[in-house]
Amino acid sequence: MEEFRCGDCGATIVGAAVALVVIRLAFVTLCSGRPLGAAPQHVKTLIILGSGGHTAEMLSIVNVLHKDRFVPRFYIAAATDSMSLQKARVLEESLIAKGKISNRKVEEVARFAQIYRSREVGQSYLTSIGTTLLATLHALWLMLKIRPQVIVCNGPGTCIPLCLVAFFLKVAGFKWSFIFYIESIARVRKLSLSGLLLYKFHLADQFYVQWPQLQKKYPRAHFVGCLM
Amino acid sequence: MSEGAVDVKTVKKVVFVTVGTTCFDALVKSVDSQRVKDELWRRGYTNLVIQIGRGSYIPSKSSEGDGSFAVDYFTFSPSIADYLRSASLIISHAGSGSIFETLCLGKPLIVVVNEDLMDNHQSELAEELADRKHLFCASPQTLHRTIESMDLGSLLPYQPGDAMPVAKLMNKFLGFPSE
């Protein structure tokens, strides 16, 4: 009899925990996309870069963002991509040179980091399970270190583990980050895998597309016109 | 640029070909083929400069001066902006970077789609911009026909895009006052 009661007790605890997680998950999903009431002074911003046109589009956004509000800025690119962080650094240096921000040193406003890639172009799906796991752990480490309030990305593969980790940190009640996703200009008729994932699972708080055809297909997206 | 009227070409007219950061041998082979070079020469172009990237196909160089088509190539350059600026026609792979860099310079552009890519989303952008008459779209096999039939006067200038709408929506969402 004693054992039975214990079993019952265990089941109740597990059931309650599952229910709590489900309620929390529903709460987080429902709250995603809700605007922030009172704005903070400035927000710690994570900007995810990527080769193949992603970086150029991201930097065009950074260029018009209010630099004293979206600060400090953390740039992340794939470990195999050395050009993107270099381009971001050049932009940050030019902002200082042009006097667009009052700071004297790039290090005061911007940081740069690399992340393991979950999958290289052409890599087999079997070995990518291991590399994805590694990339996710690295993403967790980076997200715990940075703890951004705002994440801006446009769909390179590296944004998937980072956005997933951000979502789980939200569910865990550890850190609430707003995800702004801008689908790349190259996607005219169909969303990218990253875009589809973030749209379908309500991971992005705001979802922007650059072509009207996509907005018709994905009504929760905002049409913003071409960035380039 | 009327056909046949340019037996003695006094004005240098450069065609710049770019494959981007990877390789696209099919495009380099196509522009290096005699029928494409003949067609370009017939349309009044005098020089061909090819950025071949990591490709293994090496085009045959030929120097200018003897009244024939000049061909030159290189693998990579930190910036292709100068090549784009000095060219009269650009033939490019379908990457968004080179497409918009060319369009924003107001240069005539033929985009050649790489049909060998597994996830070929690239053709979407080229086809959309071709439908909007900002560029011509071709494949390595049809490039010579595109050069033969293209009417550069039919191209519409591209208005460079703007990131402000994104910034405004982000500000609004986060409750930052709009300026």
Chai-1 contact restraints between the chains, C-beta under 6 A:
chainA,res_idxA,chainB,res_idxB,connection_type,confidence,min_distance_angstrom,max_distance_angstrom,comment,restraint_id
A,P35,B,F173,contact,1.0,0.0,6.0,A-B,restraint_1
A,L36,B,L174,contact,1.0,0.0,6.0,A-B,restraint_2
A,L36,B,G175,contact,1.0,0.0,6.0,A-B,restraint_3
A,A38,B,G175,contact,1.0,0.0,6.0,A-B,restraint_4
A,A39,B,L174,contact,1.0,0.0,6.0,A-B,restraint_5
A,A39,B,G175,contact,1.0,0.0,6.0,A-B,restraint_6
A,A39,B,F176,contact,1.0,0.0,6.0,A-B,restraint_7
A,G53,B,S96,contact,1.0,0.0,6.0,A-B,restraint_8
A,G53,B,G97,contact,1.0,0.0,6.0,A-B,restraint_9
A,A56,B,G97,contact,1.0,0.0,6.0,A-B,restraint_10
A,S60,B,A163,contact,1.0,0.0,6.0,A-B,restraint_11
A,I61,B,A163,contact,1.0,0.0,6.0,A-B,restraint_12
A,I61,B,V166,contact,1.0,0.0,6.0,A-B,restraint_13
A,V64,B,A163,contact,1.0,0.0,6.0,A-B,restraint_14
A,V64,B,M164,contact,1.0,0.0,6.0,A-B,restraint_15
A,V64,B,A167,contact,1.0,0.0,6.0,A-B,restraint_16
A,L65,B,A167,contact,1.0,0.0,6.0,A-B,restraint_17
A,R69,B,F176,contact,1.0,0.0,6.0,A-B,restraint_18
A,F180,B,M170,contact,1.0,0.0,6.0,A-B,restraint_19
A,I185,B,S96,contact,1.0,0.0,6.0,A-B,restraint_20
A,A186,B,S96,contact,1.0,0.0,6.0,A-B,restraint_21
A,A186,B,L125,contact,1.0,0.0,6.0,A-B,restraint_22
A,V188,B,E124,contact,1.0,0.0,6.0,A-B,restraint_23
A,V188,B,L125,contact,1.0,0.0,6.0,A-B,restraint_24
A,V188,B,E128,contact,1.0,0.0,6.0,A-B,restraint_25
A,R189,B,E124,contact,1.0,0.0,6.0,A-B,restraint_26
A,Q206,B,F173,contact,1.0,0.0,6.0,A-B,restraint_27
A,Y208,B,V166,contact,1.0,0.0,6.0,A-B,restraint_28
A,H222,B,L169,contact,1.0,0.0,6.0,A-B,restraint_29
A,V224,B,P165,contact,1.0,0.0,6.0,A-B,restraint_30
A,V224,B,V166,contact,1.0,0.0,6.0,A-B,restraint_31
A,G225,B,P165,contact,1.0,0.0,6.0,A-B,restraint_32
A,C226,B,G161,contact,1.0,0.0,6.0,A-B,restraint_33
A,L227,B,G161,contact,1.0,0.0,6.0,A-B,restraint_34
A,L227,B,A163,contact,1.0,0.0,6.0,A-B,restraint_35
A,M228,B,F100,contact,1.0,0.0,6.0,A-B,restraint_36
A,M228,B,G161,contact,1.0,0.0,6.0,A-B,restraint_37
